[in-house]
Amino acid sequence: MIDDSGLPVIGATVIVTGDVSRGTVTDIDGNYALSNVPSNGSLQFSYVGMVTQTVPVNGRSRVDITLAGDSEVLDEVVVTALGMKRQQKALGYAMKELKSDELISNIINPVAALQGKVAGVEIAQSDGGMFGSTKILIRGASTLGKNNQPIYVVDGVILDNAISKSGDADWNQAANDYGNELKNLNPEDFATVSVLKGAAATALYGSRGLNGAVVITTKSGQGRQGLGIQVSQTFGTDYVYKQPRMQNVYGPGAMSGYVDYGTQKPNGTYYQFDNQRQFMLNADGKHTLMGDWDWMGYGPKYDGSDIEFYDRTYRAYLPVENNFKDAYNLGFNSNTNVAVSGGNDKTTFYTSLGFLHNQGTLPNNHFKRLTLLTKASHNITDRVNLEATLSFANSTPRMLNQISENIL
């Protein structure tokens, strides 16, 4: 086995098609040997950086091939610091680039779209709900300060995606988390997202790039005949289908021996107790839940008998199963995006309008975002390019602020 320059390919993999357990690798001279290969079978030849080939045996005792280099892999161009384009094989540092079709667009914060797609990157979302602040750590914390966030560069503009109490995140003194700045961006407009790791990758950004950089390049127009119009619409639902296993045998009450029933309370009344059935009694001598001791699981067994509830009405003394799960609603989300692009050899343009609506699983908890992006570029000369970008976003997050009232 040789390459397209006539040199032997050392360590190439050769397997029998359909039987990965039968294979070998080429030696220092590019030779290999396999026994008991079906005369009507095929051999698969593969090597890193070269195009994989499958060749039928056709009864031959010797199969020689020439592997060609995979130019698409070796010459892949990626966007690096300051928006410069480089061949990935020529980089002396670690980086990962994601294309637009690799990102989940039907999300609020595009940072979350990197989850599980980039090695060495840890992404965590706050408990502020669906639009809560999202933080990202690249190769762990690099300082003892509060903020170890990388910088975010969108078309050459550095954005601050700060987290709680460390920058300009949308927080207030009441600890309401309305998310950080990147929630205002539309992932549908992203062309590429490059994650630069380490100081060497972000040296051009100075000390601000200490924690790494996430370089986002938005889509641009292309020279073409006529207009290019793209319309996309996605829908999704969120459903809470399970809750932790709960204790539904015993109701509220006090631990054994903790309360001395029959003694006077501070307000002058007495604890009255049904010793036979272990229920507290109200002034009418009927079973009641009204009292100072309502620890779940320490009261009498649920038996279906009538009992006075906290709203002074009488109901059956039974457990409320799935009450945690039933507190949640069915969530709904939709994302609509319309993009128009066009141009010629010298001038191009791209315009998009997007609207995202996300209705959370909690009452009174939703998010709406309207975005507009307009880009235009003109080649003044072969080496001088003029580009202008206009970006607008209007986000309206709404949080649950009366938990007890909504649940009750």
C-alpha atoms as one frame of an Amber mdcrd trajectory, in Angstrom:
protein
   0.000   0.000   0.000   1.370   3.408  -0.991   0.190   7.019  -0.926  -0.250
   9.322  -3.903   3.437  10.301  -3.717   4.596   6.688  -4.007   5.707   6.250
  -0.381   4.582   3.247   1.719   1.719   3.874   4.147   2.783   2.577   7.574
   0.144   1.560  10.130  -2.864   1.745   7.813  -5.882  -0.333   8.844  -7.078
  -3.169   6.633 -10.269  -5.029   7.562 -12.660  -7.443   5.870 -15.855  -5.568
   5.090 -18.639  -6.707   7.373 -16.273  -8.430   9.835 -14.332  -5.894  11.914
 -12.793  -8.690  14.000 -10.732  -9.776  10.988  -8.198  -7.116  10.179  -4.573
  -6.049  10.346  -2.257  -3.058   9.846   0.438  -2.415   7.271   4.111  -2.804
   8.174   7.047  -0.456   7.565   7.018  -1.306   3.870   3.260  -0.844   3.488
   2.654  -4.600   3.223  -0.076  -6.579   4.971  -1.332 -10.162   5.153  -4.812
 -11.583   5.776  -5.945 -15.209   5.614  -9.295 -16.822   4.835 -10.628 -13.792
   2.984 -13.755 -14.701   0.955 -13.081 -14.561  -2.773 -16.260 -12.513  -3.237
 -15.585 -10.252  -0.234 -14.156  -6.746   0.013 -11.317  -5.098   1.919 -11.530
  -1.677   3.531  -8.357   0.449   3.713  -8.217   3.490   6.015  -5.633   5.861
   7.431  -5.806   9.186   9.262  -5.817  12.080   6.791  -6.510   9.860   3.793
  -9.650   8.878   1.937 -11.010   5.483   3.051 -11.333   2.990   0.202 -13.268
  -0.268  -0.133 -11.916  -2.647  -2.795 -13.547  -5.950  -3.949 -11.232  -8.994
  -3.752 -12.641 -10.666  -6.885 -10.684 -13.866  -6.175  -7.282 -12.164  -6.110
  -4.534 -13.293  -3.756  -2.932  -9.827  -3.693  -4.685  -6.474  -3.544  -2.527
  -3.362  -3.965  -3.988   0.144  -3.728  -2.932   3.768  -3.537  -4.498   5.913
  -0.804  -5.148   9.562  -1.665  -4.954  12.394   0.832  -8.209  13.780   2.225
  -7.861  17.452   1.303 -11.157  18.357   2.988  -9.766  17.305   6.374  -6.209
  18.530   5.976  -7.078  21.916   4.502 -10.042  22.776   6.728 -10.148  26.527
   7.378 -11.351  27.711  10.788 -11.971  31.121  12.359  -9.491  31.994  15.120
  -8.697  35.049  17.266  -9.653  38.460  15.853 -11.712  36.665  13.196  -8.643
  35.559  11.230  -8.960  32.393   9.138  -6.306  29.706   9.431  -5.887  26.096
   8.384  -6.697  23.926  11.383  -3.680  21.704  10.806  -1.383  24.772  11.084
  -2.617  25.837  14.533  -0.280  25.350  17.469  -3.047  25.315  20.078  -6.298
  23.509  20.827  -9.542  24.778  19.339 -12.893  23.427  18.224 -15.186  24.909
  15.612 -18.887  24.120  15.309 -20.973  24.872  12.244 -24.471  26.337  12.437
 -26.166  23.012  11.693 -24.446  21.449  14.728 -26.098  23.873  17.147 -29.534
  23.572  18.703 -31.367  26.737  17.693 -34.551  26.310  19.726 -32.927  27.391
  22.992 -32.804  30.674  24.878 -29.112  30.963  25.738 -26.855  29.831  22.855
 -24.068  28.981  25.335 -26.081  25.917  26.317 -25.846  24.677  22.704 -22.161
  23.859  23.311 -23.028  21.304  25.999 -21.374  17.960  25.225 -19.941  19.133
  21.904 -16.546  20.552  22.943 -13.950  18.614  24.962 -12.667  20.299  28.109
 -15.651  22.633  28.374 -17.980  22.572  31.388 -21.341  24.317  31.105 -23.653
  24.946  34.054 -26.957  26.797  34.236 -28.221  28.594  37.312 -31.457  27.709
  39.073 -33.038  30.867  37.694 -35.251  28.914  35.328 -35.258  28.536  31.592
 -33.575  31.898  30.913 -31.261  31.862  33.942 -27.597  32.769  33.612 -25.392
  30.160  31.949 -21.705  29.965  32.784 -18.960  28.125  30.954 -15.539  26.986
  32.142 -12.824  26.047  29.680 -10.298  23.628  31.189 -11.370  24.516  34.740
 -10.939  27.666  36.811  -7.789  29.665  36.096  -8.081  32.282  38.876  -9.410
  32.545  42.421 -11.717  35.371  41.435 -15.497  35.171  41.104 -15.583  35.171
  37.326 -13.691  32.557  35.293 -15.839  33.077  32.215 -14.200  33.186  28.780
 -14.756  36.232  26.633 -17.337  36.101  23.859 -16.463  37.704  20.546 -19.320
  38.221  18.081 -18.105  39.484  14.698 -15.096  41.075  16.373 -17.080  42.722
  19.207 -16.301  41.484  22.719 -19.402  40.864  24.835 -19.564  40.470  28.596
 -21.498  37.342  29.555 -21.053  37.914  33.277 -22.646  35.811  35.982 -24.178
  36.767  39.323 -22.356  39.509  41.282 -19.391  39.533  38.901 -20.390  41.923
  36.135 -23.325  43.312  34.202 -25.601  40.292  34.320 -29.326  41.001  34.541
 -29.583  40.475  38.290 -31.021  42.656  41.028 -30.779  42.784  44.800 -33.795
  40.505  45.180 -31.734  37.687  43.590 -33.946  37.481  40.506 -31.918  35.933
  37.697 -33.020  37.261  34.304 -30.070  35.760  32.451 -26.837  37.102  31.044
 -26.229  39.017  27.850 -25.925  36.202  25.330 -29.596  35.342  25.741 -30.231
  38.273  23.372 -28.490  36.507  20.454 -30.280  34.347  17.892 -28.432  31.036
  17.256 -30.079  30.873  13.816 -27.769  33.727  12.759 -24.576  31.882  13.707
 -22.343  30.668  10.895 -19.578  29.210  13.087 -18.713  29.048  16.789 -15.015
  28.562  17.627 -13.899  27.695  21.160 -10.288  28.776  21.738  -8.617  27.068
  24.691  -5.711  28.368  26.730  -3.590  31.503  26.808  -1.814  30.715  23.531
  -5.120  30.648  21.676  -6.289  34.001  23.030  -3.005  35.932  23.277  -4.255
  38.522  20.797  -7.014  39.492  23.243  -4.577  40.237  26.068  -5.413  39.562
  29.707  -9.149  39.430  28.951  -8.552  36.173  27.106  -7.008  34.452  30.128
  -9.967  32.098  30.504 -10.286  31.336  26.796 -12.545  32.759  24.113 -15.718
  31.799  22.280 -15.569  33.384  18.815 -18.943  33.631  17.071 -19.202  34.504
  13.390 -22.636  35.404  12.063 -23.927  34.577   8.607 -23.218  36.810   5.622
 -24.659  37.217   2.159 -23.209  35.547  -0.905 -22.957  36.624  -4.507 -25.771
  34.955  -6.404 -28.479  35.496  -8.989 -31.685  36.698  -7.384 -32.524  36.548
  -3.696 -32.020  33.711  -1.252 -34.957  33.383   1.150 -34.906  30.949   4.044
 -37.816  30.378   6.450 -37.611  28.049   9.453 -40.122  27.193  12.154 -39.590
  24.837  15.093 -41.867  23.749  17.921 -41.200  21.901  21.155 -42.842  20.938
  24.429 -41.560  20.425  27.976 -43.313  17.955  30.246 -42.437  17.005  33.817
 -43.207  13.301  33.750 -41.745  12.045  37.014 -41.210  13.057  40.634 -39.295
  11.488  43.542 -41.006   8.647  45.380 -42.931  10.185  48.271 -44.180   8.771
  51.571 -47.975   8.516  51.254 -48.819   6.349  54.284 -48.718   8.764  57.230
 -49.967  12.338  57.344 -48.834  15.477  59.185 -48.313  15.505  62.931 -45.701
  15.609  65.693 -43.053  13.069  66.645 -43.987  10.637  69.373 -43.374  12.142
  72.814 -42.603  15.581  71.419 -45.938  17.196  72.365 -47.600  16.987  75.783
 -51.226  16.999  74.700 -53.619  18.486  77.215 -51.215  21.249  78.289 -52.009
  24.897  77.791 -50.718  26.697  74.699 -49.496  30.335  74.812 -52.804  31.595
  73.389 -54.741  29.966  76.233 -56.191  27.015  74.300 -55.383  23.361  74.794
 -54.157  20.547  72.591 -56.928  17.975  72.485 -56.075  14.520  71.217 -58.010
  11.440  70.121 -55.874   8.793  71.821 -57.650   5.966  70.092 -57.127   7.213
  66.539 -54.195   9.636  67.135 -55.942  12.690  65.681 -55.992  16.210  67.043
 -59.462  17.534  67.883 -60.951  20.985  67.291 -63.345  22.859  69.563 -66.238
  20.799  68.160 -64.488  17.565  69.059 -63.844  16.683  65.387 -60.570  15.635
  63.805 -58.515  18.570  62.533 -55.202  19.421  60.922 -55.212  22.866  62.533
 -52.419  23.130  65.060 -48.787  23.917  65.522 -47.413  20.514  64.509 -47.584
  19.652  60.823 -44.454  17.639  60.149 -45.180  15.331  57.237 -44.954  11.625
  57.990 -45.273  11.872  61.808 -49.045  11.936  62.047 -51.716   9.235  61.909
 -52.221   6.920  58.967 -54.319   8.092  56.060 -57.691   6.369  56.448 -60.154
   8.388  54.340 -62.156   9.723  57.309 -63.463  13.314  57.410 -61.033  15.849
  58.809 -60.847  19.646  59.047 -58.259  21.061  56.626 -56.307  24.298  56.902
 -59.008  26.236  55.022 -61.621  25.164  57.653 -63.382  22.826  55.226 -63.875
  19.095  55.812 -62.388  16.592  53.373 -61.342  12.976  53.260 -58.065  12.316
  55.078 -56.129  10.947  52.070 -52.673  11.602  50.566 -52.323  13.954  47.625
 -50.265  11.853  45.254 -48.142  13.403  42.479 -48.610  16.820  44.065 -45.040
  17.820  43.196 -45.436  16.838  39.547 -48.897  18.352  39.250 -47.512  21.744
  40.285 -45.913  22.001  36.835 -47.641  22.927  33.609 -47.006  21.724  30.078
 -44.276  23.945  28.633 -44.239  25.114  25.029 -41.612  26.750  22.844 -41.445
  27.963  19.266 -38.805  29.654  17.145 -39.555  31.430  13.868 -36.798  32.793
  11.644 -36.878  34.485   8.232 -33.631  35.312   6.395 -33.027  37.100   3.081
 -29.612  37.229   1.418 -28.140  38.159  -1.926 -25.529  40.191  -3.723 -23.001
  40.117  -6.527 -19.241  39.778  -6.865 -18.558  42.989  -4.937 -21.545  43.665
  -2.687 -23.482  41.229  -0.516 -26.164  41.560   2.154 -27.879  39.393   4.741
 -30.978  40.222   6.797 -32.812  38.043   9.292 -35.776  38.483  11.598 -36.382
  35.980  14.385 -38.952  35.512  17.140 -38.641  33.001  19.975 -41.379  32.263
  22.499 -40.820  29.914  25.412 -43.577  29.160  27.917 -42.113  27.513  31.011
 -43.445  24.628  33.052 -44.028  26.918  36.045 -46.923  29.399  36.127 -46.115
  32.988  35.218 -42.753  31.986  33.741 -42.076  32.707  30.072 -39.580  34.317
  27.715 -39.947  36.189  24.429 -37.182  37.433  22.156 -37.381  39.479  18.966
 -34.120  39.807  17.004 -33.079  41.616  13.846 -29.711  41.290  12.109 -28.656
  43.193   8.994 -25.210  42.848   7.408 -23.782  44.359   4.250 -20.287  44.170
   2.772 -18.579  45.782  -0.215 -15.196  45.006  -1.722 -13.637  48.389  -2.392
 -10.498  46.759  -3.783  -9.099  43.237  -3.801  -7.563  43.894  -0.368  -9.984
  46.368   1.206 -13.418  45.272   2.334 -16.032  47.493   3.988 -18.586  45.769
   6.218 -21.455  47.153   8.300 -23.629  45.289  10.785 -26.813  46.320  12.583
 -28.125  44.132  15.384 -31.286  44.635  17.463 -32.742  42.457  20.199 -35.670
  42.873  22.560 -35.947  40.214  25.294 -38.800  40.047  27.788 -38.215  37.448
  30.513 -40.907  36.950  33.115 -40.321  35.061  36.337 -42.477  33.294  38.878
 -42.650  35.705  41.819 -45.499  34.355  43.911 -44.693  30.694  44.341 -47.016
  29.907  47.237 -50.014  31.604  45.655 -49.620  29.827  42.312 -49.060  26.378
  43.806 -51.978  26.638  46.212
